[in-house]
Amino acid sequence: MKTTATYFQNDPKRPLVYGEAEIDSRPRRRLRGEPEKEGVLAESVIVGFCGTDHELMRMGQKGLLSPKFPEGRDRLINGHEGVVWVPSEKRFAIVLIRGGDSFDPTRYTEDESYFEYGCDQADGLFSDCNYYNPDMLLRIPDGYVKDGKIDLEAAKKLVFCDPYACMLFQRERMEDLGEAHLFRVEMAKHHCTEEEARKLARNSLFARTVIFGLGTTGMFIGDLIRQKYPEADILFVGRSPENAPKVQFACEIAKARYLSTDGMNEQEQAAAIEQALGGKASLFIGVSGTNLEHRIAFSEGVLGCNGIYNSFSLGPQITFDTMPFGFQNHLIFGSINFRQSHMEEAIRLLLRSRYNEIVGLIDREEFAKDPIDAYENKIYCKNAPMKTAVIWNPEYIA
């Protein structure tokens, strides 16, 4: 079946193309132990642009995308954030992006496999229509659809389901690891039971939290930490001025503080962070996508003893001096994913949020005319909205 879509290919000059593409229904498995199921046709309604899309375009320019292509194809239809319409069921849905032959998609092992719609080995949402595993078309709660159309403001919130679900997993992962890492300290300090110490450990983990980089993922994890840990001290660190709209919005949503390090060298940044925190960080979350993250945390010593370093950026390489690392008892981890339960919770939380306020729209015709130019000069440029989305099919939007 043919559809109109944007797709990535290995080409130094045309890594991103808008045009006709062939799609098919391939049997796919949601989880290990479940049967493979033929895809159900769904029509794209609104689709959000993710930083991963920009990175995939760069990979295409370098000729590195072949492992990402669906089997038998020399291209990948991108897009993994948005709302689709399922004609056979007459309902809107959110696509659960990740599936495959694994028991838990957040913990796939060497003998397991995975796919990700719009990212890895499976075509995605930047298309008029596509096929998705029927069990991976998640329902949207009642109250946001009327006469076959979904409310625009609700739809704008729902383009964040993928990254918000990923941040719900990040919070869970930090809790799991942080509790195990710190409970014995709390048990010795308070002379309490292990059960009581594990609860104390979760709170102490977030006591002085640095979120290095202020994009949507940084904002989301700050928001989610605040929702569950009201006593946490959360400090966003970025280069934007304090009066920037995104800074003010993020600080309001997460009830956090902000430090602008624009113009500072690394030593000055580290000193300013410690001064703002009133001490070393207990948790350092790197979301800036730069190598500066690990140097501030380790070389400049912002991360305190027994501190946890969560690397969420794609691209930077982390280095550290093994001598202080061993004695200061740091915990470093990185993990990117989510389960279906995270995305279902994300749908519920986002519909009650204000995140529609930070979504800017680009006209489909403008985007289709020159998608590469749109990426570089409209969607991912310095003055772009925090999030850009495109209404792919306005017939379904109210």
Rosetta blueprint (number, residue, H / E / L):
1 M L
2 K E
3 T E
4 T E
5 A E
6 T E
7 Y E
8 F E
9 Q L
10 N L
11 D L
12 P L
13 K L
14 R L
15 P L
16 L E
17 V E
18 Y E
19 G E
20 E E
21 A E
22 E E
23 I L
24 D L
25 S L
26 R L
27 P L
28 R E
29 R L
30 R L
31 L L
32 R L
33 G L
34 E L
35 P L
36 E L
37 K E
38 E L
39 G L
40 V E
41 L E
42 A E
43 E E
44 S E
45 V E
46 I E
47 V E
48 G E
49 F L
50 C L
51 G H
52 T H
53 D H
54 H H
55 E H
56 L H
57 M H
58 R H
59 M H
60 G H
61 Q H
62 K L
63 G L
64 L L
65 L L
66 S H
67 P H
68 K H
69 F L
70 P L
71 E L
72 G L
73 R L
74 D L
75 R L
76 L E
77 I E
78 N L
79 G L
80 H L
81 E L
82 G E
83 V E
84 V E
85 W E
86 V E
87 P L
88 S L
89 E L
90 K L
91 R E
92 F E
93 A E
94 I E
95 V E
96 L L
97 I L
98 R E
99 G E
100 G L
101 D L
102 S L
103 F L
104 D L
105 P L
106 T L
107 R L
108 Y L
109 T L
110 E L
111 D L
112 E L
113 S L
114 Y L
115 F E
116 E E
117 Y E
118 G L
119 C L
120 D E
121 Q E
122 A E
123 D L
124 G L
125 L L
126 F L
127 S E
128 D L
129 C E
130 N E
131 Y E
132 Y E
133 N L
134 P H
135 D H
136 M H
137 L E
138 L E
139 R E
140 I L
141 P L
142 D L
143 G L
144 Y L
145 V E
146 K E
147 D L
148 G L
149 K E
150 I E
151 D L
152 L H
153 E H
154 A H
155 A H
156 K H
157 K H
158 L H
159 V L
160 F L
161 C H
162 D H
163 P H
164 Y H
165 A H
166 C H
167 M H
168 L H
169 F H
170 Q H
171 R H
172 E H
173 R H
174 M H
175 E H
176 D H
177 L H
178 G H
179 E H
180 A H
181 H H
182 L H
183 F H
184 R H
185 V H
186 E H
187 M H
188 A H
189 K H
190 H H
191 H L
192 C L
193 T L
194 E H
195 E H
196 E H
197 A H
198 R H
199 K H
200 L H
201 A H
202 R H
203 N H
204 S H
205 L H
206 F L
207 A L
208 R E
209 T E
210 V E
211 I E
212 F E
213 G L
214 L L
215 G L
216 T H
217 T H
218 G H
219 M H
220 F H
221 I H
222 G H
223 D H
224 L H
225 I H
226 R H
227 Q H
228 K H
229 Y L
230 P L
231 E L
232 A L
233 D E
234 I E
235 L E
236 F E
237 V E
238 G E
239 R L
240 S L
241 P L
242 E L
243 N L
244 A L
245 P H
246 K H
247 V H
248 Q H
249 F H
250 A H
251 C H
252 E H
253 I H
254 A H
255 K L
256 A L
257 R E
258 Y E
259 L E
260 S E
261 T L
262 D L
263 G L
264 M L
265 N L
266 E H
267 Q H
268 E H
269 Q H
270 A H
271 A H
272 A H
273 I H
274 E H
275 Q H
276 A H
277 L H
278 G L
279 G L
280 K L
281 A E
282 S E
283 L E
284 F E
285 I E
286 G E
287 V L
288 S L
289 G L
290 T L
291 N L
292 L H
293 E H
294 H H
295 R H
296 I H
297 A H
298 F H
299 S H
300 E L
301 G L
302 V L
303 L E
304 G E
305 C E
306 N E
307 G E
308 I E
309 Y E
310 N E
311 S E
312 F L
313 S L
314 L L
315 G L
316 P L
317 Q L
318 I L
319 T L
320 F L
321 D L
322 T H
323 M H
324 P H
325 F H
326 G H
327 F H
328 Q H
329 N L
330 H L
331 L E
332 I E
333 F E
334 G L
335 S L
336 I L
337 N L
338 F L
339 R L
340 Q H
341 S H
342 H H
343 M H
344 E H
345 E H
346 A H
347 I H
348 R H
349 L H
350 L H
351 L H
352 R L
353 S L
354 R L
355 Y H
356 N H
357 E H
358 I H
359 V E
360 G E
361 L E
362 I L
363 D L
364 R H
365 E H
366 E H
367 F H
368 A H
369 K H
370 D L
371 P H
372 I H
373 D H
374 A H
375 Y H
376 E H
377 N H
378 K H
379 I H
380 Y L
381 C L
382 K L
383 N L
384 A L
385 P L
386 M L
387 K E
388 T E
389 A E
390 V E
391 I E
392 W L
393 N L
394 P H
395 E H
396 Y H
397 I E
398 A L
